């Protein structure tokens, strides 16, 4: 069986979504790194950028929903599914934490190391996936996840902390506060991704996917406002100076790219699954390492090369026996079709 199998990518759309997801995330890491100052700080309010990104997502999801529905249907669906909107507050809060930690961690690590460290989420995702969906992963699937994790951390084993020419770290130690932030980002990413998939394929299976996105982004905006209030920057974030700081080409591209990630992620989780999502994130390492070497001059050392090789091997192993996690509606349709064939 080749890597592009019917179980791995059931439709052409699912394969396009998979490639788009990787491309957008690779772009995001590079764009955020390029927007840093020489002292690894940002000349713009990062929380304001995240808030603006959520607004862009909300507008985009609303436009896509209204393409096939009218405004009356929009308001009726919001009222009808208000309980679903409440459920989306949980993944929205997790994604809010993840998006804000992204800027913090990319200010401390180069993009390749950042993506490598994020792969700790692989096994965590597998555990959360089994709990929420009550679906046991096979031995081959677990083996591929563990090999993937090993590949992602091998670059850092016995690799002392040092800084690159621009001051960002290319290794870590266990007493680094930024490693704690990475782990926090990993946990928020794992739970948010699997829980979002659970909502899309279970509780919210009858809700239009763009309506589900509207609920997610409304809650995300509320969460980001809370973050700004907690930081004491709520009023500062909306001053003329703050608005001017984000109205620059590079920052605008970051906001729109991140907004596209949000839309594509929902399509990914509806058409594929959160386990495959972790493999997509791991495959980003190869392209991120090469592009960062070309753009920023960040060397691809032997540790990175070995990590990329092992990640590729783990991805191939997983492709031989991928997780298939279809929505309830799809399973019901298949059951009816089988029943008709038997008759």
Secondary structure, 3 states (H helix, E strand, C coil): CCCCCCCCCCCHHHHHHHHHHHHHHHHHHHHHHHCECCCCCECCCHHHHHHHHHHHHHHHHHHHHHCCCCHHHHHHHHHHCHHHHHHHHHHHHHHHHHHHHHHHHHCCECHHHHHHHHCCHHHHHHHHHHHHHCCCCCHHHHHHHHHHHHHHHCCCCCCCCCECCCCCECCCCCCCHHHHHHHHHHHHHHHHHHHHHHHHHHHCCCCCHHHHHHHHHHHHHHHHHHHHHHCCCCCHHHCHHHHHHHCCHHHHHHHHHHHHHHHHHHHHHHHCCHHHHHHHHHHHHHHHHHHHHHHHCCCCCHHHHHHHHHHHHHHHHHHHCCCCCCCHHHHHHHHHHHHHHHC
